[in-house]
């Protein structure tokens, strides 16, 4: 492989050589990329703002979308109990 003049050429040469490649995106680019919305990594929160979810998918312990946090003034009786993690 000769010297590369840009990211596009480097990617093309790696693909031609059979090397799996992927772009490195900023968080702003990820928030607008359709792929991440389709996989649920990016979603709109309750206020309609694009939000990053958990990027990994676990078979036995799926990540959940965080809910609203109650104000501290409401006391601990309003905080949900931790769910059992079950068998590891």
Phi, psi and omega in degrees: 000128180277182179296141182264141179261357180183169182297323180298317180292318179300315179299314181300318180292321178293318178298316178300325180279357179085017180269127177291131181228159178210146178289152173262117185253150171282168178298321179298320178292323179295322182296336180254356181284125183299326180304317183287330174290318181297328180269355179085005178290327175243134179213166176270129179282185183300338181262005179081013180267133176299130186226143177278129173267194179281127185283345182258150178245122179253136182290314186265341182224074183295144176289148179240158177287127180298142178266183178290140178268128180290149177298148180300331182296340182283343177088166185289341180294345179263356180270125182296147178289151176295137177281150178295135179285348179074197180285139177269000000 
